[in-house]
Amino acid sequence: MKVRFKLLVVLLTFIIVLLPQFTFSALNISGLWAPTFSRSIPGKSGPSIIALEGGTLLYLSNDGALFTLTMAGGTIQQGQIDQVANIVAPPVFIKPDSGPDRYLIYVTAQGTAQNRLVVHHFTQGSTGGTAYYTNINGPSYGLTAYLDSGQIVIFLGTVNGTLYRITYDTVNNSFVTPPITVNLGQPIKTPPMLNPGRTRVYVLTQNGTFSIRYENDLTEVSSITLGGEFTTPMAMSSSGHVYALSNQGTLYKIDPSTSPSEQHVTFLSAANSSGPLIDGDDIIYVFGDNGKVVALNSSLTKAGEFSIGQQITSTPGIVKGLDGITYLIVPSSSYGNGKVSILSYNLTSGQFNLVWQYNIPSSIPISGAVNIAPLGALMSENYYFTVAANDGTVYAWQFDARGPYGIWAKYGQNSFNTGFIDRTSIGFSSRIYLIAREGYYGKELSSSLLSGSISSPVYGLLYDATIVNDDNSPPTVFRNLRTNETNPASILQGIPGVQSAVVEFSTPTTARLLLGRYVNVRGVSTQPTKDSTFTFRFWRTGAPNNYEGAQGDNPATLTFRFNDRRVELYTDASYTYFIYHRYPLSANSEGTTVVNTTFNYGEFINNPNNAKVTINSSPVQGGQVFYAYKWNVYQWNPDASTGYDRQTYYYKDSIQLPLKGPGYVEIFYAQLNATVTLLVPEFAYGPTKAFLFLDAATNSVAEAMRLETKLGVTISRIEFENYSANVTKVDSLSRVSPNKLEIVLQNFNPPLSGTTRVATIALNLMFPDKATFTGSASDPYEQYFDLYGYAQLQGGMVDPDYLTAKRVYKAGKFLYILGDFDNDLDVDINDWNMFVTRLGTTVTGTEMVFNIGPRQDYTPPYPNVYSYKVGYLTDSTNNVDASDLYIFTTMFGFAIAPADVFQ
């Protein structure tokens, strides 16, 4: 049993050692020198590491020996300086824009021995190098440096309280003397910091004096006193605020203006090794308290907390995974053993989770701050991170992430550790995905949506883009890019906080959405090649990741942020409606017209119901007049499985359709042999009068009409019938029932000599519910009625389609006149005499007509007869009383011409 237990321990230990070579999180981690993830330099210890692009590492041991560790596994000696024994702060790496020269700059903290500022000059790709130094008056714990026209300008502080500005001439490889110095009277253990414009130096003493000084001569601009002791590096946000963390765990947010001010909070009890970090969402992270990690938002409210379980002994790093999650790489140590832990952080919930961890058999020094660099080009999506242990071992892993995530995502702000917001050194890029949508359905203008027949894929809107740098350096110009792009190489990308994109739309995008793609049109020899054109209209604004300017900006400036952005826009459109006309002719039986429509998104979002198109019939063809008895309508619908909606309409002179894309309309015409008209009152409720008219064309020899009712409407009776002379009603074929009226007429001798109203039928209908009728559009009428008529012409075709009469619906204002009890179209003394015999009585049946009091929407006929609206009866008492009298008096004397009844 003991043997088996020992074997299990060995296996577990073996598995733990191998774990870092495999996938443990969405970061997909593997060893940098696959499968190896650690390397050592014999006899060297306590190194600082600079991670360079491509996987090359600079290894600076704490005794001043410099090595290059290549991605291929080689080690290149780059020289060593004498009499250096204690480098405890990460160095700064300087790489000129061109040429092979490289510079590593660092300071020493050697106790009583002579301390130095060292510039180690070497050449990329060559062995050896030369270190140049100048003496400083005490131990130093970090520096800030930048290259300016062949001179490296360096700022550092010592524990003796001296702030230095030292210039190194790269042409002569010598220090410019004398240096500029100022004594602050307090120890300085925090690296100085430059503002982004490199016009001010921020220095923080161990005792808490935050001093703002001119960069060129170190004279003081202003200062402020903070509480506590400070030995960890500062950080700066993209807004220019400086964050400093005291050893007692208090975080200060400093506004470094001419009159500086501060805010502070305390969420830690101790913090003496790691400086604060700031990610791309403006979350501030502080580290301390035996491994505590605290996340705060920019208003200094705590947003999350986690404990590693070991003292965090060096500054961590922040990366963004390809999965969009923020990860923290945290080095820690306890009793000679270290760990590298990776935490995920959820911005919404504030939740930290441990997703990966590796145990190191040695502690991690302050100089072993996490370094992060791209394995390929700056815009690649494969990075690596590295830390170094006190025993001289370097640990490095590659991972498929987007790189350092934030304006101050690691020690010294960038992979070169320059110590200020050196925007051009940010090793992170983000993309701006431009998404154009059509307005009606809101669909993305993707290639699957737009590429109907066109040989090359069509998608999105064409635009030009200019990538602009914040230092006004020459911009990069792109022409004829497309929104809705799926190829990453063609999507705008740039450096957050550094670059912005100016985009401008000018060239419309044409496409084929329906015609010749889902629906083949008739009447043409070749199918249309386009039916839609899209142009820029509005940016979608307001949402956190969308466009931040005015809706109509064109050109528009889009900022690159640390998160990839989806910036959406909407389009105006021009749509083609192709109309095919089919006539009952032996020649000239076809015709085509094209209706070009405009979809205005600005108007649509304010009133979507107004986005409509009207299609008119074309009744005249070959010198004859026809009518449209049937319409087949096809309209583009990207949500339909067929790609379109199909509807059929009957007996319309025109149709109005929602303008939701291109369309195809087939209109079939019949000879205008007759017109059947139904006339109903504007307000129908209960007993209701209606009229049917049949007008027949010249040479008509036989006619018929039919009315069927729906929704509970019934036909009470025919009140009267009137037929033209020489027109005969065929009683055996004519009938009336509660839901159907059929009248068949014949006139064989002689045929009609001209267009004639051959029948006028007055009906009494009963409506169980209130109904309102206005206008001539057939839809509201056809809910209640099915109307049909026809006329046979002498020598004409006997075809049901072509025999069908044109159907017309009308609403009459004067079919029912309040107070006209004798139906003579006026309200006079005769109606009064009839009314007074019922006044004060209860009425039923046909006498209900005398109950004319209170009515909904009733309007008296003043100042003219056409203002009259009869309204619905709301008086349910069935009593003829004073209320009826008042209405009768408003109608007394009202009269209309008989012709007005049938308007």
Summary of the structure (lengths in Angstrom):
residues: 903
radius of gyration: 44.3
end to end distance: 108.8
largest distance: 135.3
contacts: 3098
relative contact order: 0.06
helix: 10%
strand: 46%
